[in-house]
Amino acid sequence: MPVFYVGQHESQRTVPVSDRVLNQARDSGYDMVTTPVTTPHFHSNVLALLSNHLSQLSEGVSCSEDTPTPLIPPLNPTDTPLAPSETISQLLAVTSPWIDLASPDPLVANVSRQVFNMEVQYAAFCGVGNVIVQGPQLMHGTAHASGLTQYARAVLEALNAGPYLHLQILLPVYDEADQDNGDVMGSLAPFARAQYLQTAEPERKAELFDTWEAWDVIRSVCKYNSRLSVALTVPRYLPTRSLQSRWFSEAPRLLSFPASAFLKNARGYPVLTKPHQGLISHYMRLRTPPWLLLSDVGPIPGLAAPSIPVYTAEGPISPSASASATAGSLPTEPTPAEAAQIPQSDSRKHKDPTPYLSYIRHLQRNQPPRSTIERFGAGYQDYLQSPLQPLTDNLESITYEVFEKDPIKYDWYERAIAAALRDWRALDKPRSGLEVSQGADSDDYIDENSDGKGRVVIAVVGAGRGPLVTRALRAAETTGVPIELWAVEKNPNAYVVLQRHNEEDWDFQVSVVKSDMRSWAGPTLPNNTNGKVDILVSELLGSFADNELSPECLDGVQHVLSADAISIPASYTAHLTPIAAPRLHADIRGRAATDPLAWETPYVVMLHQIDYLSTTASSSSSSPDKDDSAAVPDVQTAWRFAHPLRAPVLQQSQTRRGGSAAGGGGGAVGGDGANEHNARFCRLRFCCREPGVLHGLAGYFETVLYEGSEATVELSTNPVTMAAKSRDMISWFPIFFPLKTPIHLPAASELEVSMWRQTDDRKVWYEWMVEAFVTIGDAGNSNSATSPATAQPASAPPEKENSAKPAKRRNDPTDYLTVPPTQLTIRTFPPRNHD
């Protein structure tokens, strides 16, 4: 059962949060309580100070340009309920919601900033670990977000108030029409002067992604600080799935549920709608799930009448519970005398003074079970790992063990091998293996499945600890086709395990060879010559299909294949899609401080808290244009590899090896060019309907293990096809290609991704470039602007000039305009990335 950390918040808390109040809240079932940093007394003093200053300016007593901004006096004991204590770290401090850090009036913004700094600094001094900060007010008259950068700058400075202080920016999921921070009692926003509220811009209505775009500005100014996170106020009516997905990728630290977010059921108890319940379940599957904050759902029970026992989400508690909590003894039942004081009418009608909390605990107890992938990936979500390089490194036993736990992959391999054997027999293909009795000792067994046509030779290359060997033996037993099985492994430690399996489990039916597959001469015949292999089985695929050098390895062992040989897998494709991954971007920023190659490394990662920037409507949706329709990511194919390699290609590769004149002028990026047939390039175009920020590219793969007369056996990590091809497969996580500088994408923008797989015969690496196009002209106006816009590349390799590039214009063949709309181009050139 997941753990829900639930807090209680009152926007108008009337009593200071003392140790007694905190203990009473715990007894009631809450895990945390919020507390204001300052008191109404301090609020009144600030209002009086600001009012007097404005009065002087309006009466002409002083000139606004010559009058200094009023200074807020330091806090005194009557201004704040906080003080250092042993329990202070268990509270969530809340800054004053009546300040307006984003005010376009510099006077209001300055006073607000003084108050904000005082509160944050004093909270950090007292030992508070988490401070909730009211988000910026975006609309001031006709001015929209005019003070947002000032707000972000204030937050950046506040992060320096304490090295252990965490700030949560409290924002609504979206701007509701009736929502206005100026409605807060005593807000400073109405004090903004008229000349700062009117702009030349036309009146602008709130848009769906406004609050998210405000958050993007704040965290960008704060450079993705790990101590800054977002807190969301969940509304009664949830927005479209695209906005929900965007907020999910932002790793909210807290979800606030006001009383207005709940409905009343037939019995009058508060409940959440099914979409709200699904939202909570979705967030609670994160590696670091957010806290839940119940806002203004009623006071903490028992404070008004401490002598009366009350019922809570966990049952009745006695008045002595608070006192005994610190001693470690918590009575869960009232004494007989205390029980007699409980009014009978109350016990029948209102047994629970915390119905909202009780409902949340009910949801906690009834969370749906985790899927196979979620159980396996617990702790791996959004955890960056460098890709394995089994060709260079010898893997540890624990690494093999993790792969062998996959419930799908090896079953599918067994199906593929069995299908290949059945087709081999049905097509009556020649077999490269001899009968057991031919050249064998007299005490060797005779295969009872022998049909006098020899045996099919199967070689498992890169056998590891032998799971594919076991599956090949099972497939032969199931189909009744006699086989000769070879296991080739270069890892000397795994080679020992294979020998032990051959003795204890495989009854010496396997020939185990210690060798790099590329150096293996093939099966050894009785006359000490080398034979051929009919079916080559391997599991060399990486998260991006070819990133663990499967093409190079299989090309190197192809010389042992017979004329009719097949490879399992037969082919594989790499796939890409753009994603927003702020958490991964922040993690890589942290690594870059000590690792200069942090931005040049593709990472294997179990992508979870991300948002797909390019989506298409679900095929099950009747209306693709509906905002709330289910959407699937637009994952496109980058390139493909197939095995065995065609003979002319392999022959040309051999010709180029060594640098002979017949091999041409060498490789394009170095070397002889012998491996250039494994170089690849793709250029993909993605449409992004909603605004967003591109942090990198997510990579996946699909593979056809075997395509025969019975069926096609496939594996996939592509989120679009994985459920149909290999549901619950856990052997591979996706790969992430990061961008050092995120690219902001307005709505209805277009991305073009160029990617290269490069090789110089000694190593293989990837290069990628992203271009973003945004239409800034009016497609319905033939007089739209034609002057090219320019953009500075975020980063460029040394060999390219780091200068502004003119924007490209895209001509639509269906466009009847003589002048196409102008396009804004943004380029990112990461340096070469090696694998």
Number of C-alpha atoms within 10 A of each C-alpha: 10 15 11 19 16 21 24 25 24 18 13 10 14 10 10 15 19 16 15 15 18 23 21 24 23 18 26 26 22 22 20 20 22 23 25 27 22 25 18 16 11 18 18 13 14 22 16 12 16 20 14 13 19 17 12 14 15 12 9 10 11 14 12 15 8 7 12 11 15 15 13 16 13 8 14 10 10 11 17 19 16 22 16 14 12 9 12 21 16 16 21 23 26 24 22 22 21 18 28 31 32 28 31 26 21 17 20 22 23 19 22 25 21 17 25 23 17 21 23 28 17 21 30 24 14 15 21 26 19 23 25 24 21 21 26 27 26 21 21 24 15 17 20 20 19 20 23 22 17 21 25 24 15 21 24 18 11 21 20 12 17 17 10 14 21 20 25 22 24 23 23 19 22 22 20 13 9 6 11 14 20 19 12 12 9 17 17 24 25 15 18 20 15 11 9 16 17 15 14 7 9 9 12 11 12 15 11 16 20 18 20 22 15 21 23 19 16 27 20 13 16 19 13 19 18 15 14 23 21 23 29 23 19 20 20 16 13 16 16 14 14 21 21 15 15 23 20 18 20 21 21 21 19 23 25 24 23 19 16 14 20 19 14 10 10 7 6 9 13 20 19 19 14 9 11 18 14 14 15 20 18 12 18 18 17 18 16 13 21 22 21 22 25 24 21 16 19 15 17 22 21 21 15 9 10 14 13 18 23 26 22 19 21 13 15 19 25 22 21 16 22 23 14 13 16 12 9 8 11 16 17 14 15 22 14 8 8 16 17 11 12 15 10 12 9 11 12 8 8 13 17 20 18 21 19 23 23 20 16 21 18 12 17 17 13 12 16 12 10 13 10 14 15 16 10 16 15 13 13 16 18 20 16 18 16 12 18 18 14 14 16 8 9 15 16 12 13 9 10 15 13 12 15 18 14 18 16 16 24 21 12 19 25 22 21 26 29 24 21 24 25 21 15 21 17 10 9 10 14 17 22 23 22 20 20 18 13 11 11 13 9 9 7 9 10 13 14 8 14 15 12 9 16 19 23 26 24 29 29 24 27 25 25 27 24 23 16 25 26 17 19 26 21 16 23 21 14 13 16 17 20 26 29 24 23 21 26 24 23 19 21 13 15 22 22 14 15 28 20 14 18 19 13 10 12 15 9 13 14 22 16 20 20 17 18 17 23 16 10 18 15 21 23 12 13 12 7 8 10 14 18 24 28 27 23 25 26 21 17 20 19 23 24 27 28 22 23 21 19 19 23 16 18 22 18 16 19 22 17 21 21 17 10 14 22 20 25 23 26 18 20 24 19 24 21 24 25 29 24 24 28 23 19 23 21 16 17 20 19 15 14 15 10 9 12 9 13 18 21 20 21 26 25 24 22 22 20 16 22 22 26 24 25 23 21 17 19 14 12 10 13 10 13 15 10 11 14 15 19 18 19 15 19 21 24 16 17 23 21 17 18 16 18 23 16 9 10 9 11 18 12 16 18 14 18 22 17 13 16 12 10 10 18 12 13 19 18 12 12 13 20 23 27 23 25 21 15 19 16 16 14 13 15 16 17 19 19 22 17 19 19 25 21 25 25 24 23 27 27 27 28 25 23 19 24 24 17 14 11 10 11 14 22 23 24 24 28 23 16 13 14 17 14 11 20 20 18 18 21 22 19 21 22 19 27 29 24 25 23 20 18 19 20 16 21 18 15 13 22 19 22 16 20 16 18 18 20 23 24 19 18 9 12 20 17 22 18 22 17 24 18 24 23 20 19 14 17 13 16 10 12 14 14 16 16 13 11 15 17 16 14 15 18 16 16 17 11 8 6 9 10 14 11 13 16 16 18 15 19 12 12 10 6 6 10 11 15 9 17 22 26 23 24 20 24 24 22 20 20 21 18 15 18 17 16
